[in-house]
């Protein structure tokens, strides 16, 4: 299956082909990336026009350079209304099992407190700065659906790209989706 890695320039890119090892530079050193099978349950991991903006939040798509080096990141703008959020209804989460949300975030300048995850399963507060970073939140699912979200209660904007929801207790490498869930098969060495 297709898979991604972080290249030497720090950009996320698709692997060259099947049967080619993924050399990942997330830590700055090249290492073999060997992961278990995983599925991104988010059906639109980059197209946030398919998500719902609520409580004074709005979305502008494809207006910034993302961690893959192309202009496909979105800007989420919040007007300061409490519980301002951008979210997507996702089916297929198994109750009483761990789920991990992950998303790449960046401020336009300075730092900002951002909530990521799910309002019922648990939101995690992260401090986002003006460099692209991947933020993760793990919780135990309490229902068979999820509303993955990015929430901010202040008047500000953040850049967003690459949202992922996995039914496990840790995040794996980014799995892009366009309209359906996508499964990356396990690596074997």
C-alpha positions in Angstrom: 0.0 0.0 0.0 1.1 3.6 -0.2 2.8 5.1 2.8 4.5 8.3 3.8 7.8 9.3 5.4 9.6 12.5 6.5 12.5 13.1 4.0 15.9 14.7 4.7 14.5 18.2 4.0 11.8 17.7 6.7 8.9 17.3 4.2 6.3 14.6 4.3 6.4 12.6 1.0 4.9 9.4 -0.4 7.3 6.4 -0.4 8.8 5.5 -3.7 7.2 2.2 -4.2 6.3 -1.1 -2.6 9.2 -3.2 -1.6 11.3 -0.1 -1.0 12.3 0.6 2.6 11.1 3.9 4.1 14.0 5.8 5.5 12.4 8.4 7.9 14.2 11.6 9.1 11.6 12.7 11.8 14.4 12.8 14.4 17.0 14.3 12.1 18.7 10.9 11.6 17.7 8.5 8.9 16.1 5.3 10.3 14.0 2.5 8.9 10.3 3.2 9.4 8.6 -0.1 10.2 5.0 0.2 11.4 2.0 -2.0 12.0 -1.1 -1.8 9.8 -3.2 1.2 10.5 -6.3 3.0 9.1 -6.9 6.7 8.9 -10.7 6.9 9.8 -10.8 10.5 8.7 -12.4 10.6 5.2 -11.0 14.1 4.3 -7.6 14.5 6.0 -6.6 17.6 4.0 -9.9 19.0 2.5 -11.3 20.9 5.4 -14.1 22.3 3.2 -15.8 19.0 3.9 -15.7 19.6 7.7 -18.2 21.7 9.7 -17.2 25.0 11.2 -19.2 26.0 14.3 -19.4 28.8 16.9 -17.6 31.6 15.1 -15.1 29.4 13.3 -14.4 29.5 9.5 -12.2 27.7 7.1 -10.1 28.9 4.1 -8.7 25.9 2.2 -5.5 25.6 0.2 -4.0 28.9 1.2 -0.7 28.0 2.8 2.3 25.7 2.3 1.8 22.5 4.3 4.4 20.0 5.7 4.5 18.2 2.3 5.8 21.4 0.6 2.7 22.2 -1.4 0.0 24.8 -1.1 -2.7 22.6 0.5 -2.9 23.7 4.1 -6.0 25.4 5.4 -6.5 28.4 7.7 -9.0 28.0 10.6 -10.1 31.4 11.9 -11.9 31.8 15.2 -13.8 35.0 16.3 -13.4 34.4 20.1 -16.7 32.7 20.7 -16.4 30.0 23.3 -16.2 26.5 21.9 -15.3 27.7 18.4 -14.4 24.6 16.4 -14.0 22.8 13.1 -15.1 19.1 13.2 -16.0 16.1 11.1 -18.5 13.3 12.0 -16.6 10.0 11.6 -18.2 6.5 12.0 -16.4 3.3 12.7 -14.8 3.9 16.1 -15.0 0.9 18.4 -16.3 1.8 21.9 -14.1 1.1 24.9 -10.9 1.0 22.7 -8.2 3.6 22.4 -8.3 6.2 19.6 -5.5 8.5 18.7 -6.1 11.9 16.9 -3.1 13.6 15.2 -2.9 16.8 13.2 -0.3 19.2 12.0 -0.7 22.8 13.3 1.1 26.1 13.0 0.3 29.7 14.1 0.6 32.7 11.9 2.8 34.2 14.6 3.5 33.7 18.3 1.9 30.9 20.3 -1.7 29.8 20.8 -3.5 27.3 23.1 -5.4 24.8 20.9 -7.7 21.9 21.9 -7.5 18.8 19.7 -9.3 15.5 19.9 -12.9 14.9 20.8 -15.2 16.7 23.2 -16.6 13.4 24.7 -13.6 11.2 24.5 -11.3 14.0 25.7 -9.8 17.2 24.4 -6.1 17.8 24.9 -4.7 21.3 25.2 -1.5 21.9 23.1 0.6 25.0 22.7 1.1 25.7 19.0 3.9 28.0 17.7 4.9 29.3 14.2 6.6 26.0 13.1 4.7 23.0 11.7 4.5 20.2 14.3 2.4 17.2 14.6 0.2 17.1 17.8 -1.5 14.0 19.1 -4.2 13.1 21.6 -5.1 9.6 22.8 -8.4 8.7 24.6 -10.7 5.8 25.1 -13.7 5.8 22.8 -17.1 5.9 24.6 -19.3 5.6 21.5 -19.2 4.2 17.9 -18.7 7.7 16.4 -16.3 10.6 16.8 -16.2 14.3 16.1 -12.5 14.9 15.6 -12.0 18.6 16.0 -9.7 21.6 16.4 -11.1 24.1 19.0 -9.9 27.5 20.0 -11.8 29.9 22.4 -9.9 33.1 21.5 -9.9 35.3 18.4 -7.1 34.0 16.3 -6.1 31.9 13.2 -4.1 28.7 12.9 -2.9 26.7 9.9 -4.0 23.1 9.8 -3.1 20.1 7.7 -3.1 16.3 7.8 -5.7 15.2 10.3 -5.6 11.5 11.3 -7.8 9.3 13.5 -6.5 5.8 14.3 -8.1 3.1 16.4 -5.1 2.4 18.6 -3.1 4.0 21.4 -0.4 5.8 19.3 0.0 7.7 16.1 1.7 6.2 13.0 3.0 8.0 10.0 0.6 10.2 8.1 -2.0 8.4 5.9 -3.7 10.9 3.4 -7.4 10.4 2.6 -9.7 11.9 0.0 -13.3 10.9 0.5 -12.9 7.5 2.2 -10.8 5.9 4.9 -7.4 4.5 3.9 -5.5 1.6 5.3 -1.7 1.3 5.1 -0.6 -2.3 5.4 2.1 -3.4 7.9 5.7 -3.0 7.0 7.8 -6.2 7.0 11.5 -6.4 7.2 
